[in-house]
Structures are given as C-alpha cells and as structure tokens.
Amino acid sequence: MSALRLLTTAARRASMAAPMGRRGYAEVADKLKLSLVLPHQSIFTSTEVVQVNIAAEAGDMGILANHVPSIEALRPGVVEVIETTGASKKWFTSSGFATVHPNNKLTINVVEAAPLEDFSLEAVRTNLAEALKVAAGSGSEADKMEARIEADVYETLQHALAK
C-alpha cells in the first residue's frame, strides 16, 4: 500500500470515528476571551470582548466568538478591540502572532503596542519624511534598509491615524 493511500485511509477512518461539531455563526451572547500580551506587560488577560480586528500578514481580519482555530502572523498595524459595552479601543502594534484557540480564546503576543491616541499625526509625518530621506540617501545599505523598514511602519501608522 502506498504511503499516500495509507494516509488517506487513516484520515478517512479517523474522521468517521470522531464526528466533528457543526460550526455556526457567533451568537450575540457568545464572547471571546482576549489576552493581549507584550514581553513586559499584559494589556488584556482573559478579558471577555465581542470582536477583535487584527492586521495579519495575510490581510486584515475580524475575529468573533466561534472563530476557526488558527495562528496568524501580525504585521505592524492596528489591533482594534470591541468590548462588551460596545466601546472600541485601538492599539498600534509592531509585529507578533495571534492564536485563535478552541473554546473562544484569542491570544495576541506582540513585541510592542501603544494606544493609537498616544501618537501625534504631525510627529509621525515628520519622522516619516526623515526616514524616507535616509532611505534615499547615500548611506550604507544597512542604514537604508533600516530606514525603509522605519518608513513602512510610519506609513502604516500615518494611515491608521488618518482614519
């Protein structure tokens, strides 16, 4: 028996042996338990929320209760948390991972995060212009690459603040 046929047969038997629960839409009463964690601080620790919107590498996505379990790499961007009261809180995050666990749990691990309202649009524009100048300058390749990364983050932050 070929290895592929053996695996297919084993998978078919396993799926027949363990019936899967039917997935549905999130109910209004369903909540998501969010943990938003930095290396030096926990912003949320198993806090019940309605929805979390993240900037995943694969694209922006919203996560509700009963979301399919997954692991998503995060790019620099906004994490928006919609609380049970309906209030929305936004953080600008660097990079990290979001893990959707079974049983309505979401863990977001990021390197850095700051409330979006802590940023000044004028300061971001000034820093973006400086980073673009360094990236286009005659410095070393390492300096130019670092400035390009910095400019990408400032562009993302500027876009988030302009909304």
MDTraj code that builds the backbone (N, CA, C; nanometers):
import mdtraj as md
import numpy as np

residues = "MET SER ALA LEU ARG LEU LEU THR THR ALA ALA ARG ARG ALA SER MET ALA ALA PRO MET GLY ARG ARG GLY TYR ALA GLU VAL ALA ASP LYS LEU LYS LEU SER LEU VAL LEU PRO HIS GLN SER ILE PHE THR SER THR GLU VAL VAL GLN VAL ASN ILE ALA ALA GLU ALA GLY ASP MET GLY ILE LEU ALA ASN HIS VAL PRO SER ILE GLU ALA LEU ARG PRO GLY VAL VAL GLU VAL ILE GLU THR THR GLY ALA SER LYS LYS TRP PHE THR SER SER GLY PHE ALA THR VAL HIS PRO ASN ASN LYS LEU THR ILE ASN VAL VAL GLU ALA ALA PRO LEU GLU ASP PHE SER LEU GLU ALA VAL ARG THR ASN LEU ALA GLU ALA LEU LYS VAL ALA ALA GLY SER GLY SER GLU ALA ASP LYS MET GLU ALA ARG ILE GLU ALA ASP VAL TYR GLU THR LEU GLN HIS ALA LEU ALA LYS".split()
xyz = np.array([
    [0.0849, -0.1177, 0.0000],
    [0.0000, 0.0000, 0.0000],
    [0.0897, 0.1243, 0.0000],
    [0.0601, 0.2168, -0.0892],
    [0.1436, 0.3360, -0.0972],
    [0.1209, 0.4223, 0.0271],
    [0.2189, 0.5065, 0.0559],
    [0.2118, 0.5915, 0.1751],
    [0.0934, 0.6880, 0.1673],
    [0.0687, 0.7427, 0.0476],
    [-0.0415, 0.8363, 0.0314],
    [-0.1753, 0.7663, 0.0550],
    [-0.1903, 0.6460, -0.0006],
    [-0.3147, 0.5720, 0.0173],
    [-0.3351, 0.5341, 0.1634],
    [-0.2251, 0.4977, 0.2306],
    [-0.2314, 0.4635, 0.3724],
    [-0.2772, 0.5832, 0.4553],
    [-0.2209, 0.7021, 0.4268],
    [-0.2596, 0.8233, 0.4981],
    [-0.4052, 0.8601, 0.4717],
    [-0.4467, 0.8482, 0.3471],
    [-0.5845, 0.8803, 0.3114],
    [-0.6824, 0.7887, 0.3833],
    [-0.6513, 0.6613, 0.3869],
    [-0.7370, 0.5645, 0.4548],
    [-0.7423, 0.5924, 0.6044],
    [-0.6277, 0.6215, 0.6645],
    [-0.6227, 0.6508, 0.8078],
    [-0.7011, 0.7780, 0.8401],
    [-0.6889, 0.8802, 0.7559],
    [-0.7610, 1.0053, 0.7778],
    [-0.9112, 0.9837, 0.7652],
    [-0.9521, 0.9040, 0.6675],
    [-1.0940, 0.8764, 0.6482],
    [-1.1506, 0.8029, 0.7696],
    [-1.0764, 0.7048, 0.8203],
    [-1.1213, 0.6297, 0.9379],
    [-1.1283, 0.7197, 1.0610],
    [-1.0296, 0.8085, 1.0761],
    [-1.0276, 0.8989, 1.1910],
    [-1.1458, 0.9955, 1.1862],
    [-1.1800, 1.0428, 1.0660],
    [-1.2915, 1.1367, 1.0561],
    [-1.4241, 1.0674, 1.0819],
    [-1.4343, 0.9397, 1.0503],
    [-1.5575, 0.8658, 1.0786],
    [-1.5695, 0.8339, 1.2272],
    [-1.4556, 0.8132, 1.2916],
    [-1.4558, 0.7744, 1.4324],
    [-1.4893, 0.8918, 1.5235],
    [-1.4467, 1.0114, 1.4879],
    [-1.4698, 1.1287, 1.5725],
    [-1.5529, 1.2303, 1.4966],
    [-1.6846, 1.2297, 1.5172],
    [-1.7669, 1.3262, 1.4447],
    [-1.7332, 1.4694, 1.4879],
    [-1.7265, 1.5556, 1.3906],
    [-1.6918, 1.6942, 1.4192],
    [-1.8183, 1.7729, 1.4490],
    [-1.8070, 1.8665, 1.5429],
    [-1.9191, 1.9540, 1.5743],
    [-1.9441, 2.0485, 1.4590],
    [-2.0669, 2.0832, 1.4394],
    [-2.1018, 2.1739, 1.3318],
    [-2.0671, 2.3164, 1.3715],
    [-1.9999, 2.3870, 1.2821],
    [-1.9628, 2.5250, 1.3078],
    [-2.0755, 2.6161, 1.2644],
    [-2.0967, 2.7204, 1.3378],
    [-2.2002, 2.8161, 1.3026],
    [-2.1510, 2.9570, 1.3253],
    [-2.2411, 3.0512, 1.3103],
    [-2.2066, 3.1904, 1.3338],
    [-2.2040, 3.2199, 1.4832],
    [-2.1333, 3.3233, 1.5211],
    [-2.1276, 3.3632, 1.6619],
    [-2.2629, 3.4172, 1.7051],
    [-2.3060, 3.3740, 1.8195],
    [-2.4304, 3.4250, 1.8768],
    [-2.3996, 3.5562, 1.9495],
    [-2.4998, 3.6384, 1.9681],
    [-2.4804, 3.7667, 2.0351],
    [-2.4270, 3.7453, 2.1766],
    [-2.4727, 3.6401, 2.2416],
    [-2.4308, 3.6144, 2.3795],
    [-2.2886, 3.5587, 2.3878],
    [-2.2357, 3.5068, 2.2761],
    [-2.1016, 3.4498, 2.2771],
    [-1.9971, 3.5599, 2.2871],
    [-1.8997, 3.5382, 2.3721],
    [-1.7914, 3.6341, 2.3900],
    [-1.6593, 3.5646, 2.3618],
    [-1.5607, 3.6439, 2.3322],
    [-1.4257, 3.5977, 2.3060],
    [-1.3401, 3.6351, 2.4258],
    [-1.2584, 3.5431, 2.4748],
    [-1.1672, 3.5752, 2.5859],
    [-1.0328, 3.6145, 2.5272],
    [-1.0006, 3.7427, 2.5417],
    [-0.8808, 3.8002, 2.4805],
    [-0.7677, 3.8149, 2.5811],
    [-0.6496, 3.7727, 2.5388],
    [-0.5258, 3.8026, 2.6114],
    [-0.4337, 3.8736, 2.5131],
    [-0.4046, 4.0007, 2.5403],
    [-0.3130, 4.0803, 2.4585],
    [-0.1895, 4.1035, 2.5432],
    [-0.0780, 4.0423, 2.5019],
    [0.0395, 4.0333, 2.5884],
    [0.1639, 4.0862, 2.5170],
    [0.2395, 4.1689, 2.5903],
    [0.3708, 4.2163, 2.5475],
    [0.4742, 4.1486, 2.6372],
    [0.6012, 4.1501, 2.6015],
    [0.7014, 4.0870, 2.6883],
    [0.7059, 4.1459, 2.8295],
    [0.6697, 4.2719, 2.8433],
    [0.6804, 4.3411, 2.9715],
    [0.5464, 4.3803, 3.0331],
    [0.4337, 4.3443, 2.9668],
    [0.3043, 4.3913, 3.0150],
    [0.1912, 4.3078, 2.9550],
    [0.0849, 4.2910, 3.0317],
    [-0.0383, 4.2305, 2.9802],
    [-0.1442, 4.3395, 2.9717],
    [-0.1926, 4.3660, 2.8516],
    [-0.2952, 4.4690, 2.8337],
    [-0.4325, 4.4106, 2.8645],
    [-0.4586, 4.2907, 2.8151],
    [-0.5807, 4.2158, 2.8465],
    [-0.5397, 4.0775, 2.8942],
    [-0.6080, 4.0261, 2.9939],
    [-0.5817, 3.8907, 3.0425],
    [-0.7148, 3.8176, 3.0538],
    [-0.7442, 3.7344, 2.9559],
    [-0.8700, 3.6582, 2.9500],
    [-0.9920, 3.7480, 2.9721],
    [-0.9898, 3.8628, 2.9084],
    [-1.0995, 3.9586, 2.9188],
    [-1.2038, 3.9277, 2.8120],
    [-1.3307, 3.9264, 2.8507],
    [-1.4365, 3.8993, 2.7544],
    [-1.4590, 4.0218, 2.6661],
    [-1.4547, 3.9992, 2.5343],
    [-1.4779, 4.1035, 2.4355],
    [-1.5711, 4.0477, 2.3278],
    [-1.6246, 4.1369, 2.2471],
    [-1.7158, 4.0956, 2.1408],
    [-1.6398, 4.0583, 2.0145],
    [-1.5425, 4.1417, 1.9754],
    [-1.4708, 4.1218, 1.8499],
    [-1.3321, 4.1827, 1.8604],
    [-1.2375, 4.1237, 1.7850],
    [-1.1028, 4.1785, 1.7745],
    [-1.0669, 4.1825, 1.6266],
    [-1.0218, 4.2980, 1.5786],
    [-0.9769, 4.3138, 1.4406],
    [-0.8248, 4.3255, 1.4427],
    [-0.7588, 4.2454, 1.3591],
    [-0.6124, 4.2420, 1.3589],
    [-0.5572, 4.2691, 1.2192],
    [-0.4307, 4.3118, 1.2162],
    [-0.3578, 4.3323, 1.0912],
    [-0.2683, 4.2106, 1.0699],
    [-0.3235, 4.1058, 1.0100],
    [-0.2474, 3.9832, 0.9856],
    [-0.1651, 3.9982, 0.8581],
    [-0.0604, 3.9205, 0.8476],
    [0.0225, 3.9220, 0.7263],
    [-0.0602, 3.8855, 0.6037],
    [-0.1586, 3.7976, 0.6213],
    [-0.2431, 3.7538, 0.5097],
    [-0.3516, 3.8552, 0.4763],
    [-0.3677, 3.9576, 0.5593],
    [-0.4700, 4.0592, 0.5376],
    [-0.5425, 4.0896, 0.6673],
    [-0.6135, 4.1993, 0.6696],
    [-0.6886, 4.2365, 0.7894],
    [-0.7996, 4.1351, 0.8125],
    [-0.8245, 4.1046, 0.9388],
    [-0.9313, 4.0099, 0.9693],
    [-0.9969, 4.0432, 1.1011],
    [-1.1244, 4.0110, 1.1092],
    [-1.2008, 4.0282, 1.2316],
    [-1.2243, 3.8922, 1.2946],
    [-1.2115, 3.8864, 1.4251],
    [-1.2272, 3.7596, 1.4960],
    [-1.3416, 3.7736, 1.5954],
    [-1.4386, 3.6850, 1.5824],
    [-1.5536, 3.6780, 1.6715],
    [-1.5479, 3.5465, 1.7477],
    [-1.6407, 3.5282, 1.8403],
    [-1.6530, 3.4002, 1.9093],
    [-1.6810, 3.2914, 1.8054],
    [-1.6416, 3.1703, 1.8340],
    [-1.6583, 3.0536, 1.7472],
    [-1.5757, 3.0605, 1.6192],
    [-1.4712, 3.1431, 1.6180],
    [-1.3828, 3.1503, 1.5018],
    [-1.3050, 3.0203, 1.4905],
    [-1.2756, 2.9808, 1.3695],
    [-1.1982, 2.8593, 1.3478],
    [-1.0589, 2.8772, 1.4099],
    [-1.0059, 2.7776, 1.4802],
    [-0.8715, 2.7902, 1.5380],
    [-0.7672, 2.8159, 1.4289],
    [-0.6781, 2.9086, 1.4554],
    [-0.5726, 2.9409, 1.3586],
    [-0.4611, 3.0176, 1.4272],
    [-0.3497, 3.0273, 1.3567],
    [-0.2358, 3.1076, 1.4018],
    [-0.2045, 3.2053, 1.2894],
    [-0.1984, 3.3330, 1.3227],
    [-0.1745, 3.4362, 1.2229],
    [-0.0537, 3.5202, 1.2615],
    [0.0391, 3.5378, 1.1688],
    [0.1499, 3.6312, 1.1889],
    [0.0942, 3.7721, 1.1718],
    [0.1376, 3.8635, 1.2560],
    [0.0890, 4.0012, 1.2507],
    [0.1941, 4.0922, 1.1896],
    [0.1485, 4.1855, 1.1107],
    [0.2358, 4.2894, 1.0565],
    [0.2125, 4.4157, 1.1392],
    [0.2990, 4.5157, 1.1292],
    [0.2718, 4.6397, 1.2007],
    [0.1353, 4.6946, 1.1593],
    [0.0551, 4.7284, 1.2588],
    [-0.0785, 4.7784, 1.2285],
    [-0.1613, 4.7920, 1.3542],
    [-0.2894, 4.8089, 1.3344],
    [-0.3815, 4.8353, 1.4444],
    [-0.4503, 4.7070, 1.4882],
    [-0.4561, 4.6879, 1.6193],
    [-0.5402, 4.5854, 1.6796],
    [-0.6554, 4.6611, 1.7437],
    [-0.7767, 4.6341, 1.6957],
    [-0.8960, 4.7003, 1.7492],
    [-0.9742, 4.5998, 1.8316],
    [-1.0071, 4.6386, 1.9530],
    [-1.0826, 4.5537, 2.0446],
    [-1.2189, 4.6181, 2.0678],
    [-1.3246, 4.5439, 2.0377],
    [-1.4599, 4.5914, 2.0628],
    [-1.5086, 4.5216, 2.1890],
    [-1.5243, 4.6009, 2.2935],
    [-1.5586, 4.5465, 2.4243],
    [-1.7069, 4.5137, 2.4342],
    [-1.7445, 4.4462, 2.5411],
    [-1.8841, 4.4060, 2.5611],
    [-1.9764, 4.5263, 2.5750],
    [-1.9230, 4.6405, 2.6135],
    [-2.0032, 4.7636, 2.6257],
    [-2.0265, 4.8298, 2.4903],
    [-1.9560, 4.7821, 2.3874],
    [-1.9643, 4.8419, 2.2546],
    [-1.8533, 4.9414, 2.2276],
    [-1.7759, 4.9751, 2.3312],
    [-1.6640, 5.0685, 2.3151],
    [-1.5529, 5.0016, 2.2342],
    [-1.4830, 5.0814, 2.1566],
    [-1.3731, 5.0323, 2.0741],
    [-1.2416, 5.0912, 2.1243],
    [-1.1429, 5.0057, 2.1449],
    [-1.0086, 5.0507, 2.1834],
    [-0.9114, 5.0043, 2.0758],
    [-0.8179, 5.0933, 2.0399],
    [-0.7229, 5.0620, 1.9331],
    [-0.5796, 5.0769, 1.9829],
    [-0.4957, 4.9794, 1.9461],
    [-0.3530, 4.9829, 1.9757],
    [-0.2774, 4.9671, 1.8461],
    [-0.1689, 5.0421, 1.8337],
    [-0.0776, 5.0195, 1.7215],
    [0.0256, 4.9196, 1.7697],
    [0.0392, 4.8100, 1.6973],
    [0.1322, 4.7044, 1.7377],
    [0.2434, 4.6905, 1.6346],
    [0.3577, 4.6424, 1.6816],
    [0.4707, 4.6208, 1.5908],
    [0.4466, 4.4921, 1.5131],
    [0.4924, 4.3835, 1.5642],
    [0.4722, 4.2550, 1.4984],
    [0.4482, 4.1507, 1.6058],
    [0.4025, 4.0350, 1.5653],
    [0.3774, 3.9296, 1.6618],
    [0.2918, 3.8208, 1.6018],
    [0.2162, 3.7527, 1.6885],
    [0.1306, 3.6427, 1.6459],
    [-0.0025, 3.6495, 1.7179],
    [-0.1070, 3.6110, 1.6467],
    [-0.2396, 3.5956, 1.7062],
    [-0.2756, 3.4482, 1.6955],
    [-0.3160, 3.3897, 1.8060],
    [-0.3543, 3.2492, 1.8080],
    [-0.4993, 3.2392, 1.8521],
    [-0.5826, 3.1863, 1.7632],
    [-0.7223, 3.1619, 1.7954],
    [-0.7306, 3.0182, 1.8443],
    [-0.7667, 3.0025, 1.9709],
    [-0.7777, 2.8714, 2.0331],
    [-0.9230, 2.8240, 2.0273],
    [-0.9461, 2.6934, 2.0424],
    [-1.0843, 2.6480, 2.0579],
    [-1.1435, 2.7088, 2.1859],
    [-1.2717, 2.6998, 2.2011],
    [-1.3419, 2.7496, 2.3201],
    [-1.3354, 2.9014, 2.3330],
    [-1.3344, 2.9715, 2.2214],
    [-1.3452, 3.1176, 2.2197],
    [-1.2332, 3.1894, 2.2929],
    [-1.1105, 3.1446, 2.2737],
    [-0.9951, 3.2131, 2.3334],
    [-0.9058, 3.2663, 2.2226],
    [-0.8575, 3.3896, 2.2425],
    [-0.7669, 3.4535, 2.1482],
    [-0.6489, 3.5084, 2.2256],
    [-0.5291, 3.4691, 2.1849],
    [-0.4071, 3.5207, 2.2457],
    [-0.3303, 3.5975, 2.1393],
    [-0.2969, 3.7222, 2.1714],
    [-0.2164, 3.8039, 2.0812],
    [-0.0875, 3.8382, 2.1537],
    [0.0241, 3.7947, 2.0978],
    [0.1571, 3.8232, 2.1527],
    [0.2267, 3.9192, 2.0572],
    [0.2613, 4.0382, 2.1065],
    [0.3288, 4.1376, 2.0235],
    [0.4530, 4.1888, 2.0951],
    [0.5454, 4.2399, 2.0172],
    [0.6698, 4.2922, 2.0728],
    [0.6446, 4.4259, 2.1412],
    [0.5713, 4.5145, 2.0749],
    [0.5384, 4.6458, 2.1292],
    [0.3959, 4.6820, 2.0902],
    [0.3301, 4.7580, 2.1755],
    [0.1967, 4.8097, 2.1457],
    [0.1763, 4.9385, 2.2242],
    [0.1058, 5.0317, 2.1624],
    [0.0737, 5.1580, 2.2288],
    [-0.0649, 5.2011, 2.1836],
    [-0.1418, 5.2628, 2.2737],
    [-0.2735, 5.3124, 2.2334],
    [-0.2592, 5.4083, 2.1150],
    [-0.3473, 5.3946, 2.0184],
    [-0.3390, 5.4759, 1.8967],
    [-0.3473, 5.6247, 1.9275],
    [-0.4233, 5.6606, 2.0307],
    [-0.4388, 5.8035, 2.0623],
    [-0.3116, 5.8654, 2.1203],
    [-0.2121, 5.7837, 2.1545],
    [-0.0857, 5.8363, 2.2066],
    [0.0045, 5.8938, 2.0976],
    [-0.0308, 5.8733, 1.9705],
    [0.0541, 5.9180, 1.8607],
    [0.0053, 6.0505, 1.8047],
    [0.1001, 6.1326, 1.7644],
    [0.0705, 6.2610, 1.7015],
    [0.0901, 6.2462, 1.5510],
    [-0.0109, 6.2840, 1.4738],
    [-0.0013, 6.2738, 1.3278],
    [0.1130, 6.3602, 1.2743],
    [0.1325, 6.4761, 1.3325],
    [0.2401, 6.5652, 1.2863],
    [0.3775, 6.5032, 1.3118],
    [0.3951, 6.4439, 1.4309],
    [0.5235, 6.3805, 1.4625],
    [0.5485, 6.2611, 1.3713],
    [0.4453, 6.1863, 1.3413],
    [0.4598, 6.0710, 1.2518],
    [0.5009, 6.1179, 1.1128],
    [0.4381, 6.2236, 1.0640],
    [0.4734, 6.2766, 0.9311],
    [0.6170, 6.3264, 0.9272],
    [0.6605, 6.3931, 1.0319],
    [0.7984, 6.4421, 1.0393],
    [0.8978, 6.3257, 1.0386],
    [0.8707, 6.2244, 1.1207],
    [0.9599, 6.1083, 1.1285],
    [0.9589, 6.0284, 0.9983],
    [0.8437, 6.0214, 0.9322],
    [0.8350, 5.9532, 0.8032],
    [0.9217, 6.0232, 0.7000],
    [0.9151, 6.1551, 0.6946],
    [0.9964, 6.2310, 0.5989],
    [1.1450, 6.2080, 0.6237],
    [1.1845, 6.2046, 0.7505],
    [1.3256, 6.1800, 0.7845],
    [1.3686, 6.0387, 0.7430],
    [1.2833, 5.9415, 0.7698],
    [1.3169, 5.8032, 0.7335],
    [1.3276, 5.7877, 0.5824],
    [1.2390, 5.8510, 0.5085],
    [1.2453, 5.8430, 0.3622],
    [1.3714, 5.9102, 0.3078],
    [1.4134, 6.0197, 0.3725],
    [1.5359, 6.0886, 0.3304],
    [1.6581, 5.9977, 0.3503],
    [1.6633, 5.9291, 0.4649],
    [1.7750, 5.8374, 0.4925],
    [1.7716, 5.7194, 0.3953],
    [1.6514, 5.6668, 0.3688],
    [1.6382, 5.5517, 0.2785],
    [1.6826, 5.5861, 0.1366],
    [1.6615, 5.7089, 0.0955],
    [1.7009, 5.7506, -0.0394],
    [1.8418, 5.8081, -0.0436],
    [1.9056, 5.8215, 0.0706],
    [2.0377, 5.8843, 0.0788],
    [2.1507, 5.7943, 0.0322],
    [2.2718, 5.8381, 0.0625],
    [2.3916, 5.7672, 0.0170],
    [2.4594, 5.6913, 0.1315],
    [2.3840, 5.6580, 0.2350],
    [2.4413, 5.5845, 0.3481],
    [2.4654, 5.4379, 0.3134],
    [2.5017, 5.3607, 0.4130],
    [2.5262, 5.2185, 0.3924],
    [2.3951, 5.1469, 0.3601],
    [2.4069, 5.0300, 0.2996],
    [2.2880, 4.9510, 0.2657],
    [2.2089, 4.9143, 0.3916],
    [2.2789, 4.8846, 0.4997],
    [2.2117, 4.8502, 0.6258],
    [2.1307, 4.9686, 0.6775],
    [2.1885, 5.0888, 0.6708],
    [2.1162, 5.2081, 0.7148],
    [1.9939, 5.2346, 0.6279],
    [2.0092, 5.2142, 0.4968],
    [1.8976, 5.2360, 0.4053],
    [1.7856, 5.1346, 0.4298],
    [1.8216, 5.0104, 0.4527],
    [1.7195, 4.9080, 0.4779],
    [1.6468, 4.9351, 0.6092],
    [1.7208, 4.9728, 0.7109],
    [1.6595, 5.0049, 0.8396],
    [1.5649, 5.1240, 0.8262],
    [1.6063, 5.2243, 0.7503],
    [1.5224, 5.3416, 0.7279],
    [1.3983, 5.3051, 0.6468],
    [1.4114, 5.2126, 0.5528],
    [1.2957, 5.1693, 0.4727],
    [1.1926, 5.0985, 0.5615],
    [1.2402, 5.0145, 0.6526],
    [1.1502, 4.9466, 0.7466],
    [1.0817, 5.0491, 0.8358],
    [1.1599, 5.1440, 0.8848],
    [1.1052, 5.2508, 0.9686],
    [0.9988, 5.3298, 0.8921],
    [1.0265, 5.3606, 0.7652],
    [0.9309, 5.4347, 0.6828],
    [0.8025, 5.3535, 0.6622],
    [0.8154, 5.2234, 0.6407],
    [0.6961, 5.1384, 0.6246],
    [0.6078, 5.1434, 0.7485],
    [0.6698, 5.1377, 0.8648],
    [0.5928, 5.1431, 0.9895],
    [0.5265, 5.2803, 1.0053],
    [0.5998, 5.3877, 0.9753],
    [0.5414, 5.5218, 0.9860],
    [0.4269, 5.5417, 0.8859],
    [0.4411, 5.4845, 0.7655],
    [0.3330, 5.4949, 0.6672],
    [0.2077, 5.4237, 0.7171],
    [0.2247, 5.3064, 0.7756],
    [0.1121, 5.2322, 0.8313],
    [0.0484, 5.3088, 0.9461],
    [0.1308, 5.3648, 1.0331],
    [0.0812, 5.4427, 1.1452],
    [0.0087, 5.5692, 1.0963],
    [0.0640, 5.6343, 0.9974],
    [0.0002, 5.7546, 0.9420],
    [-0.1371, 5.7186, 0.8839],
    [-0.1454, 5.6075, 0.8143],
    [-0.2729, 5.5628, 0.7577],
    [-0.3757, 5.5354, 0.8681],
    [-0.3295, 5.4703, 0.9763],
    [-0.4197, 5.4382, 1.0885],
    [-0.4700, 5.5653, 1.1573],
    [-0.3845, 5.6648, 1.1696],
    [-0.4235, 5.7895, 1.2352],
    [-0.5152, 5.8748, 1.1488],
    [-0.5039, 5.8604, 1.0180],
    [-0.5837, 5.9417, 0.9257],
    [-0.7282, 5.8942, 0.9180],
    [-0.7565, 5.7737, 0.9660],
    [-0.8933, 5.7201, 0.9593],
    [-0.9833, 5.7895, 1.0577],
])
top = md.Topology()
chain = top.add_chain()
for i, resn in enumerate(residues, 1):
    res = top.add_residue(resn, chain, resSeq=i)
    for name in ("N", "CA", "C"):
        top.add_atom(name, md.element.get_by_symbol(name[0]), res)
traj = md.Trajectory(xyz[None], top)
